[in-house]
Amino acid sequence: MMIFRVMHAVPYSNQAPVQDVIANLHSYFTCNLLIGLAVLLSYKQFGGRPIECMLPLTGISFNRAWEQYAESYCWSEDTYYVGFNETVELYNVQQKRDKKISYYQWMPFFLLFQAACFKFPTLIWKYFGSQSGMRVGEVLRLATNEANSDPNTRKSNIQALAVHLKGALKFHYRLKKKNLTPHKIVRCLNVKYSSYYVSLIYIISKSAFLINVLCQTELLNRYLIPSASKNFGFWAWMDIWSGNRTWEESGLFPRVSLCDFDVREMGQVTTHTVQCVLLLNVFTEKAFVILWAWYNCLGFITLANVTSWMYNLLNPRSQAHFVINHLEMSGDKTFSADTPTGLTDVQIQVDKFINKYLRSDGIFILRLIAQHADITFTTDLIAELWVQHYLIEAQRQ
């Protein structure tokens, strides 16, 4: 409950989410989860005592000032963990350095960095997707308009979308037919004038989501324990979740650690070892369990989504099945075996409608609308585009 209260207090978290479900999970939910965890850990660091050390009873008389100095020093210079069944005196300087724990101070900043990384793929889609003539955001806004329950508004929005898509599709068709290349030197820039630009950018942004979550999972492992194996996250999660091994046995997220600091006594430098309590690691451990499990779950969901979109956009049979289903449900009279084009095979009619009229971006936009709008709106829109295609073919004849 505390995490959700923090998330609600962050202004960014109250912004309206984007339309796509996967984009919501990455750039909205995960981003806000990371910000909420970062705020919680920051509050413990800067609003309380993240580390408390017990000073030795022997030697010089340590007062309250020395206690504050030791805690500040140990917090800034890192502590190291030695098991309670091990002898500290047997560890040399290098072995102590190898045992150092340094992640807890920077955990809030690390989480904020991860939040920015989860936001980045959405920026790719928003920036490059807007370079095309198809205004995807405006299309989805009209398709999901609550006023579509009114028949007149619904009809008006369908006609507006049909006209907009028709103009964009005709523009791409005209460029290809005349073999126009606006950019003569840097020809790769001509891709935004192609009939597959929007769908390509969408797949790239989806792939960026997948690559990012895989990288963040690996980075989470490497950041906490640099020398850990690739399966560290799994075994750490199993240890913490099952309770088979406590932090005293595994050394993961230790609550108690050691710190060495030097004190000048009578002209000599004496090294003192103090035992410190890291209450922050209680929260860090829970944050790791939540994030590692969520990243893996999110990775599987994103992989399935990317695979599904690529199949639907690249498979001609899937495209034809999608269009035919909606045309059959529409009951449009022009969708029959006998048309002015002289074509008697429905499959040939649909293939021509897809390959010559809709193309990749047209199919993509219609599938995107079908994903967010109700099925009757999508069916009526496809029927309207089919009628436009029918009239164009009739004029050519």
N, C-alpha and C positions, 0 to 999 in steps of 0.2 A: 504494500500500500504506500509506503514511504517513497518508493521509486516513482510511482504514478503521480504522487503529489508534486514531486520535484519536476517531473516532465511537464506537468500542467503549468508550473510556475515559469518555465522557460518560454519566452515569447515565440521562439522559432517553432516550438512543438504545437502551437495553436494554429498554425497556418493550415489552409485547406490542402488535403493531400492530392496528388496527381491521380489521374484516372486509372492507369494501369495497376493491376493488383500486385504484380511482381515489383514494379517501381515503388509502390507504396511500402512493401515489405522491406526493401533496401533503403531507399532514400528518406522515408518518413518514419516507419516504425523502428527500424534498426538504428537509424541516426539519432532519434530521440531517446532510445534506450541507452545508447552510448553517452549521450549528453547527460542523461539522468544519473548514470553511474559515476560519471566524471564529477558532477556536482556533489554527490554524496561523499566521494573520496576526498574531494577538495575541502569540504566542510570539516571532515575529520582532521585533515592536515593543518588547515589554517585557522580553524575555529576551536580546536582542542589541543590535546597533547598526543600527537601521533606515536611518540616513543617515550617510555619511562624507564629509567635506568636505576639500578641499585648499586650504590657506591660501596667500595670495600671498607670494612671496619678497622683494618689495620693500617699502619703507616701514618701519614699526615692526617690532620683533622679536616675532613671534608664538610663544609657548610652548605647552606642552600645555594649560594652562588656557584660553588663547584658542581653541585648537582645539575643546575641549569646549563652550565658550561659543558658538562659531559653529555647531556642529552642533545644539546645543539650540535656539538662536535660529531657525535655518533650518528645523528640524523643526516648530516651533510657528507660525512666521510664513509658511509655505508657500515653495515655490521656483517658478521659472518656467523654461520651456523655450525655448531659441533654437537653431535648427539650426546645425550646424557650418559651413555655407556662408554663414551670415549674420553681420553685424557687430553685436556687442552694443552698442557705443557709439552706434549709430544709433537705438536704442530709447529713447523717453522714458519717464517714470514711468507714464503711463497705459497705454502699450503693454505694459510689463512686467506691469502688473496684469492685463491681458487675457490674458496668457500664463501666468498662475499655475496651478499644479497643487495642488489642495487636498483631493483625495479620499482619498489614501492613508492619512492619519492616522485617518480615521473609518471606514475600510472594515470593520473587525471589528464596530463598532456598527451599521453599515448592514446587514451580513449578518444580525446577530441580529434586527434589526427585520424584515427580510424573513422570517426563520424564524417570528417571531410571527404575521406576516400569513398565512403558509401554514397555520398551526395554527387560525386563527380560524374558517374555514368549518366545520370539524369540530365546534367548540363549538356552532355554530348547530344542527346536526343533533342533537347529544347533548342539548342543553337543551330545545329546542322539540319534538323528536321524542318525548321522554319525557312530554310533557304529554298525550298521547293514551292511550286505554285499551289500545292495542296495545303491548305491551312487546316492541319489535322486537329488542332485544339478547337477551332471554331466549328469544324464538322462534328466533333464529339459533343460540343456544347449544344448544338441544335438537335442532335440525335437523342440526347438524354434530357432534353428540356421537359420539365414537369408539365408544362402547358400543352404537351403533345396529347394529353387526354382529351383536349378539345378538338373535334374533327377539323375545323377550319384551320386552326394553328398547325395541326399535324400535317394537313395537306400542303399548307404554305411552306413548312419546313422541308418536307420531302421534295417539293418542286425546287426550292432554293438549293438544296444539296445536289439535286440532279443537274441543275444548270451549272453549279460550281464545278462539279466533277467532270461534266461534259466539256467545259472550257479548258480545264487542266489536261484532260486526256487528249483533246484535239490539238492542244499546243505541242504535246510530246509527239503525237502522230505526225504533225506537220514538220517538225524538226527532223524526224527520222526519214520521212518521205523525201524531203529535199536535201537530205544528207548535210545539214547545216552544223557547223562546229564553231560556236562563238569564240572559244579560246583556241587560237591557231598554234600557239607555242607550247603552253603547258596544257596538254590535251586531257590530262587527268581531271582538270577542273570542269570538263564538259559532263562529268557524271551527274551533276545536279540537274542537267537538262534531260536526263534519260527517263524512261518510263519505269525504272526500278529503283530510283534514288531513295525515295521515302522508305520503302521496304528494306533496302540495304542498310540505311542508317539505323533503322529500328532493330535489325538483327545485330548490327555492330554494338549498339547500346546494350542489348540483352546479353551479348557475349561479354561485354565489359563488366556487367553485373556479376556474371559467373566467374570471370577471371579475378575480379576484385575480392569476392568472398573466399575464393581458394587462397589467394595471397594473404588475406587478413587472418585466415585460420593458421597458416604457417607462421606468419609474423607474430601472432599471439603466443605460439609455442616458443619461438626463438627469442622473443623479447623477455619472457619470464625466466626461461632456463636456456641460455645460449648453447650449452653443450648437450642439450637433450636430443634424443632420437626423434625421428619423424612421428613415431607413435606415442610420444610423450603425452600429448593431450588426452588420448584415449585412456591410457593407464592412469594418469592423474585424475581424470574424471571418475574412473571406476573406483580408485582408492577412496576418493572423497565421498562419492555417492554411496558406496557399499559400507564404508566404515571399517573395511578389513585392515587397513593400515592408517594409523593416525599420523599427524604431522611430525611427531617425535621420531617415528620410524622411517618415514619417507623423506623428511627434510623439505617437503613442499609447503610453502607458505607458513614457515615457522612462526609461532607466537613469541618464542623466547630465542634471543640471539646474543652474541657476544661482541664486544667492542674494545679495542685497545687505544689508549691515549697516553701521551707523555706529559709528565709533570716535573718541573725543575725543583729539586729539593737540595738545599745547601750546596748549590753549584753543580749538582749532578742531575742528570735526566733519568727519571724513573718511569718505567712503563707500567701502567695499571690496566687490568682487564676487568671490565664491568659487564654485568648481565642486564640485558634490556628486554622489555616487553614491547612487542610490536602489535598493538591492538588493530592497526590498520590492515594487517594481513587477514584478519577475520573477514573483513569486507572484500579484500582482494581475492580471497579464495572463492567466495560466493560469486563474485563477478566473473571469475574465470570459468566456473562451472556453467553459469548461465550463458556466457558468450560462446564458449566452445561448443556446447550442445546446439545452440541456436544457429551458429555459423554452418555447422554440418547439415542441419535440417534445411536451412535456407539454400545451401549449395545443391542439395538433391532436388528441391522444388524448382530452382532456377534452371538446372540442367534439363529437367523434364519439360519445362516451359519453352526453352530455346529449341529443343528437339522437335516439339510439337509445332512451333511456328515455322521452322525450316521445312518440315514435312508438308505442311499445308500450303506454303508459298512456292515450293519447288516441285511438288508432285502434281502433274496435269490431271490425273484421275481424281485427286482430292479437290482440286479447283472445280472441275466439271460437276462432281457430286454436290458440292456446296451450292453452285448456281442452279443446277437442275432442281434440287430440293425446294429452293425458295420460289422458283418459277412455277413449279407444280402447285405449291401451296397458294400462290397468288391467283391462280385460275385465269390468267391473262389469255385473251382470245388469240393474240398474235403468236403465242407459244404453242405451235402445233406442227404437224408433219408437213403441211402445205403452206408455203409462204411465197411472197412475190419474188424472192430470190431464186426460186426454182429448186431449192434444196429440199430433199425429202427426208433426210436423216436428221433427227433431233440432235444427236451427238455432234454432227458436223456444224449445225447451227450454233450450238453452245460453244464449241471450240473456236469458231470464228468470232463470236461475241467476246470471248475471253482474250484471244490472242491479238485480234485486230482492234478491239475497242477498249476493254478494261485494262489489259496488260497487268504486269506485276503490281504496280501501285494501286490500280483500281481494285484488284482482288484483295490486296492488303487493307485498304480503307474499309471495304465492305465487311471483311472479317473483324476488323476492329470495332466497327459499329455493331455487328452482331454480338460481340462480346460484352458490350456495355448497354445497348438499347434493347427494347423488347423485340421479340421475334417478328411481330406483325409490322413494326416500323421498318425493320431490315427487309422483310419480304416485299413491302410496298415500294421501297426505294429501289431494290433490284428490278422489280417489275417496271418501274418508271424508266430506269436506264435501258432496260430491254426494249421498251417501246421506242425510245430515242434511236437506239441502234437499228431497230426495225424500219423506222422512217428514213433513216440515212441510206440503208440498203435499198429501200424502195425507190428513193430519188435517183440512186445510181443506175437502177435498172431502167 
